[in-house]
Amino acid sequence: MPLVAILILAAGTYVYRLAGPVFQERVQIPERWQDLLSVAAVVLLLSLVATGAVMEGQSFAGWSRVAGVLVGAVLALRRAPFPLVVIAAVATTALLRLAGVE
């Protein structure tokens, strides 16, 4: 990517991020819209996680990865320590692949 394009994107990102604090007092977003935007952000994040858990490139990643992500999600919801969540998810995926489950 040419240097000019990188600089334009960097400047645009900076201006976009600066607009929040600058216009905070001038633009009032209704509370209903704020709640809707918060939910939309969560839905977008969950869809990215689900896509990453299920797909590898253009094809299905296999049931072992899905099972590992589910184990990690259950432990995270139960507020297990993060290293335990990661190790359990990786171990689940590895053991299922070792057993022949793709």
Rosetta constraint file for C-alpha pairs under 8 A:
AtomPair CA 1 CA 5 HARMONIC 6.64 0.50
AtomPair CA 1 CA 6 HARMONIC 6.92 0.50
AtomPair CA 2 CA 6 HARMONIC 6.57 0.50
AtomPair CA 3 CA 7 HARMONIC 6.21 0.50
AtomPair CA 4 CA 8 HARMONIC 6.17 0.50
AtomPair CA 5 CA 9 HARMONIC 6.14 0.50
AtomPair CA 6 CA 10 HARMONIC 6.08 0.50
AtomPair CA 7 CA 11 HARMONIC 6.08 0.50
AtomPair CA 8 CA 12 HARMONIC 6.08 0.50
AtomPair CA 9 CA 13 HARMONIC 6.08 0.50
AtomPair CA 10 CA 14 HARMONIC 6.18 0.50
AtomPair CA 11 CA 15 HARMONIC 6.17 0.50
AtomPair CA 12 CA 16 HARMONIC 6.03 0.50
AtomPair CA 13 CA 17 HARMONIC 6.14 0.50
AtomPair CA 14 CA 18 HARMONIC 6.05 0.50
AtomPair CA 15 CA 19 HARMONIC 6.12 0.50
AtomPair CA 16 CA 20 HARMONIC 7.47 0.50
AtomPair CA 18 CA 22 HARMONIC 6.37 0.50
AtomPair CA 19 CA 23 HARMONIC 5.79 0.50
AtomPair CA 20 CA 24 HARMONIC 5.71 0.50
AtomPair CA 23 CA 27 HARMONIC 5.90 0.50
AtomPair CA 24 CA 28 HARMONIC 7.34 0.50
AtomPair CA 29 CA 33 HARMONIC 6.49 0.50
AtomPair CA 29 CA 34 HARMONIC 6.64 0.50
AtomPair CA 30 CA 34 HARMONIC 6.43 0.50
AtomPair CA 31 CA 35 HARMONIC 6.24 0.50
AtomPair CA 32 CA 36 HARMONIC 6.23 0.50
AtomPair CA 33 CA 37 HARMONIC 6.04 0.50
AtomPair CA 34 CA 38 HARMONIC 6.23 0.50
AtomPair CA 35 CA 39 HARMONIC 6.33 0.50
AtomPair CA 36 CA 40 HARMONIC 6.10 0.50
AtomPair CA 37 CA 41 HARMONIC 6.18 0.50
AtomPair CA 38 CA 42 HARMONIC 6.52 0.50
AtomPair CA 39 CA 43 HARMONIC 6.20 0.50
AtomPair CA 40 CA 44 HARMONIC 6.10 0.50
AtomPair CA 41 CA 45 HARMONIC 6.23 0.50
AtomPair CA 42 CA 46 HARMONIC 6.12 0.50
AtomPair CA 43 CA 47 HARMONIC 6.08 0.50
AtomPair CA 44 CA 48 HARMONIC 6.33 0.50
AtomPair CA 45 CA 49 HARMONIC 6.31 0.50
AtomPair CA 46 CA 50 HARMONIC 6.02 0.50
AtomPair CA 47 CA 51 HARMONIC 6.03 0.50
AtomPair CA 48 CA 52 HARMONIC 6.11 0.50
AtomPair CA 49 CA 53 HARMONIC 6.06 0.50
AtomPair CA 50 CA 54 HARMONIC 6.12 0.50
AtomPair CA 51 CA 55 HARMONIC 5.62 0.50
AtomPair CA 52 CA 56 HARMONIC 7.09 0.50
AtomPair CA 53 CA 61 HARMONIC 7.35 0.50
AtomPair CA 53 CA 65 HARMONIC 6.44 0.50
AtomPair CA 53 CA 66 HARMONIC 5.78 0.50
AtomPair CA 53 CA 69 HARMONIC 6.50 0.50
AtomPair CA 54 CA 60 HARMONIC 5.92 0.50
AtomPair CA 54 CA 61 HARMONIC 5.40 0.50
AtomPair CA 54 CA 62 HARMONIC 7.12 0.50
AtomPair CA 54 CA 65 HARMONIC 7.28 0.50
AtomPair CA 54 CA 66 HARMONIC 6.08 0.50
AtomPair CA 55 CA 59 HARMONIC 5.69 0.50
AtomPair CA 55 CA 60 HARMONIC 4.71 0.50
AtomPair CA 55 CA 61 HARMONIC 4.84 0.50
AtomPair CA 56 CA 60 HARMONIC 6.00 0.50
AtomPair CA 56 CA 61 HARMONIC 4.90 0.50
AtomPair CA 61 CA 65 HARMONIC 6.61 0.50
AtomPair CA 61 CA 66 HARMONIC 7.83 0.50
AtomPair CA 61 CA 102 HARMONIC 7.87 0.50
AtomPair CA 62 CA 66 HARMONIC 6.79 0.50
AtomPair CA 62 CA 101 HARMONIC 7.83 0.50
AtomPair CA 62 CA 102 HARMONIC 4.85 0.50
AtomPair CA 63 CA 67 HARMONIC 6.06 0.50
AtomPair CA 63 CA 101 HARMONIC 6.86 0.50
AtomPair CA 63 CA 102 HARMONIC 5.77 0.50
AtomPair CA 64 CA 68 HARMONIC 6.20 0.50
AtomPair CA 64 CA 92 HARMONIC 7.38 0.50
AtomPair CA 64 CA 93 HARMONIC 4.87 0.50
AtomPair CA 64 CA 94 HARMONIC 7.65 0.50
AtomPair CA 64 CA 96 HARMONIC 5.51 0.50
AtomPair CA 64 CA 97 HARMONIC 6.22 0.50
AtomPair CA 64 CA 101 HARMONIC 6.10 0.50
AtomPair CA 64 CA 102 HARMONIC 5.67 0.50
AtomPair CA 65 CA 69 HARMONIC 6.21 0.50
AtomPair CA 65 CA 93 HARMONIC 5.40 0.50
AtomPair CA 66 CA 70 HARMONIC 6.19 0.50
AtomPair CA 67 CA 71 HARMONIC 6.17 0.50
AtomPair CA 67 CA 89 HARMONIC 7.90 0.50
AtomPair CA 67 CA 92 HARMONIC 7.00 0.50
AtomPair CA 67 CA 93 HARMONIC 6.70 0.50
AtomPair CA 68 CA 72 HARMONIC 6.21 0.50
AtomPair CA 68 CA 88 HARMONIC 7.52 0.50
AtomPair CA 68 CA 89 HARMONIC 4.29 0.50
AtomPair CA 68 CA 90 HARMONIC 6.29 0.50
AtomPair CA 68 CA 91 HARMONIC 7.60 0.50
AtomPair CA 68 CA 92 HARMONIC 5.11 0.50
AtomPair CA 68 CA 93 HARMONIC 4.85 0.50
AtomPair CA 69 CA 73 HARMONIC 6.04 0.50
AtomPair CA 69 CA 89 HARMONIC 5.94 0.50
AtomPair CA 70 CA 74 HARMONIC 6.15 0.50
AtomPair CA 70 CA 89 HARMONIC 7.77 0.50
AtomPair CA 71 CA 75 HARMONIC 6.28 0.50
AtomPair CA 71 CA 85 HARMONIC 7.84 0.50
AtomPair CA 71 CA 88 HARMONIC 6.96 0.50
AtomPair CA 71 CA 89 HARMONIC 5.67 0.50
AtomPair CA 71 CA 92 HARMONIC 7.44 0.50
AtomPair CA 72 CA 76 HARMONIC 6.04 0.50
AtomPair CA 72 CA 85 HARMONIC 5.05 0.50
AtomPair CA 72 CA 86 HARMONIC 6.52 0.50
AtomPair CA 72 CA 88 HARMONIC 6.54 0.50
AtomPair CA 72 CA 89 HARMONIC 4.90 0.50
AtomPair CA 73 CA 77 HARMONIC 6.08 0.50
AtomPair CA 73 CA 85 HARMONIC 7.84 0.50
AtomPair CA 74 CA 78 HARMONIC 6.28 0.50
AtomPair CA 75 CA 79 HARMONIC 6.31 0.50
AtomPair CA 75 CA 80 HARMONIC 5.41 0.50
AtomPair CA 75 CA 85 HARMONIC 5.79 0.50
AtomPair CA 76 CA 80 HARMONIC 5.57 0.50
AtomPair CA 76 CA 81 HARMONIC 7.70 0.50
AtomPair CA 76 CA 82 HARMONIC 7.36 0.50
AtomPair CA 76 CA 85 HARMONIC 6.30 0.50
AtomPair CA 80 CA 84 HARMONIC 6.63 0.50
AtomPair CA 80 CA 85 HARMONIC 6.47 0.50
AtomPair CA 81 CA 85 HARMONIC 6.43 0.50
AtomPair CA 82 CA 86 HARMONIC 6.31 0.50
AtomPair CA 83 CA 87 HARMONIC 6.08 0.50
AtomPair CA 84 CA 88 HARMONIC 5.91 0.50
AtomPair CA 85 CA 89 HARMONIC 6.15 0.50
AtomPair CA 86 CA 90 HARMONIC 6.13 0.50
AtomPair CA 87 CA 91 HARMONIC 5.90 0.50
AtomPair CA 88 CA 92 HARMONIC 5.99 0.50
AtomPair CA 89 CA 93 HARMONIC 6.29 0.50
AtomPair CA 90 CA 94 HARMONIC 6.03 0.50
AtomPair CA 91 CA 95 HARMONIC 5.91 0.50
AtomPair CA 92 CA 96 HARMONIC 6.13 0.50
AtomPair CA 93 CA 97 HARMONIC 6.17 0.50
AtomPair CA 94 CA 98 HARMONIC 6.02 0.50
AtomPair CA 95 CA 99 HARMONIC 6.13 0.50
AtomPair CA 96 CA 100 HARMONIC 6.40 0.50
AtomPair CA 96 CA 101 HARMONIC 5.28 0.50
AtomPair CA 96 CA 102 HARMONIC 7.48 0.50
AtomPair CA 97 CA 101 HARMONIC 5.00 0.50
AtomPair CA 97 CA 102 HARMONIC 5.78 0.50
